[in-house]
Amino acid sequence: MQRFCGGITIRELESELGLKLLDRTTRSVRMTEAGAELLPVASRVLQDLGAAIAGSRELADRRRGKVRIACSPLQSSLVLPRLIAAFKADHPHITVNAG
């Protein structure tokens, strides 16, 4: 994100909160006490948002979820263990249940 664009976002946040988060001069920018207090909370919120977006993308790409397989007991004991192991190696976030 460009500095100018980031500055606009922070100014909008300052306006919304009614707090000054940064002290700006022509030569420097310094975080205020309110900004320092808000920073860890804002960082966690952004991390959580990033994780939610990544999880949604994985779900949309079908890289996680559940697969249920119906089969006979013989197939379940002879064939499926190898197939499920290979599948799980390629798709670790997908749960497979057979029965």
N, C-alpha and C positions, 0 to 999 in steps of 0.2 A: 504494500500500500504506500502511496506517495505521502510525503510529509504533509503537503497541503491538504490532501484528502483526509488524512488522519487528524489533522488539526480541526477541520470542520466537524468531524464526528465528535471529538472531545469537547469542542465548544457547544455542540448541541446537547451533549450529556451534561455539561456544566449548567446549561440553561434549564434543562429538565429537572436537575437535582437542586438547583438554586445554590450551588457551591462552586467555588473556584478550585479546580483540580491542579492547574498549572499556573505558575507565575511566569509570564512571558515578558521579555524585554527585546530590544532590537538585537542584542548580542547573545542572549541565553534563554533557556527554558528550564525552570526548576519545578519539581513537584511540590505541591503544598502538603500540609499535614493531612488535609481531607483526602487528597489524591493518594498519599501513601497508605492511608487507612482503607481506601476503596480498592487499591490495586490487587491484593490477594483474593478478595471476593470476586472481582471482575475476571481475574485470571482463571479461577475455578469455573466460573460460569462459561467462559469461552472454551475451556477444555471439555466441559460437559456437552456443550453444543457441538463441538467438533466430533466427539465420540458418538453423539446421536446421529449426526449427519453420516459419519462413516458406517454406522450400523444400518442405517436406512439404505445406503448404497449397497452394502453387502447383501441385505435382504432382497433388494431389487435385482441384484446380479445373481441371486440364488446361491450365494456362497455360504449361507447358513440356513438352518431350518431343521425339519424332521422328515424322515423317510420311514414308513412302516411297510414291512414286507409280510405277506401271508403266504405260508408254504407248509408242506407236510413236515412231520418231525424228522423223517429221513433226510430230506433236502436241508432242513434247518441244521442238522448235525454234520452232514458230510460236505456240502457245497458252500453254504453261506459263510462260514467263518473266514475262509480265504477271500471271498468276494467282499465281505464287509471290511476286512482288514485293509484290502487294497483301496477300497472306496474311502475309508476313513483317512488313509495316508494322503490322498489327494484332496479331501474335503474335511478338514479337522473340525470345522464348526457346524457340521451337520450330524444330528443324532440319528442313528439307525436302530430300529427295533424290529426283530423278526419273531414270528410265532405263528 
